[in-house]
């Protein structure tokens, strides 16, 4: 008599394999945490802390990709991801871009800890070059109304 005959006689069925999903769930959760930590590091350009605005303009979309000019908290200036040695070099590069693509607009990303004068000099330079659309990028806070002057 074989093994099959014995198992039929005793009434037991052979054990069925089970899949243990616990290790799979552990691996997926670890990958999720890793991607949540790494994703903010993959942002476009230099990382800066942006000031906030309470009522953003919904019509601020453009047909062409904007040119990003970044002013860091230390006062360094970047055109897209390329560091600029000074404002004169930035002006030369912006003039070249303006000649080839006059419809593009400029978005200035100024760190909230950057000195106002440095951001203002960069803004004035972009105006001097002749760009018609110059924006300051800000982060959005809440959906409520902007705080008004105190009434007394």
Buried (B, 14 or more C-beta within 10 A) or exposed (E): EEEEEEEEEEEEEEEEEEEEEEEEEEEEEEEEEEEEEEEEEEEEBBEBBBBEBEEEEEEEEEEEEBBBBBBBBEEBBBBEEEEBEEBEBBBEBBEEBBEEEEEBBBBBBBBEEBBEEBBEBBBEBBEEBEBEBBBBBBEEEEEEEEEEEEEE
